[in-house]
């Protein structure tokens, strides 16, 4: 089972307010970037760890909202 699916399963049952607090976007420099020292990646994460990486802030926030929507509306 993928980490992506496991994270979704662990967040089921939370309200939208709780999910918005639990799932966040971390800007480059706020987390240890092991992918590449030359690229500034945005990370979408929860307390369970990083869920996905993105090259732009807009893409990261778009994914975050879509991810929350998938948890609320399976």
C-alpha positions, 0 to 999 in steps of 0.5 A: 500500500502506498504512503499516499493511500495510508495517509488518506486513510489515517485522516478520514473522519476529520472535519474540513477545519481539522484537515486544513490544519493537519495538511499544510504546504511547506515552502522551500527552506522550511524542510530538509530537501533531499531531492536536490540542492539546486531546486526549490521544492514546495512540500505538502505534508501532514504529521505523518510526513511529506505527501508530495513535492511540487515545483511551484507554490500554486501547484502545491496549494492546488494539490492540497485542496484536491487531496482534502476534497478526496478525503472528504468525498471518497 
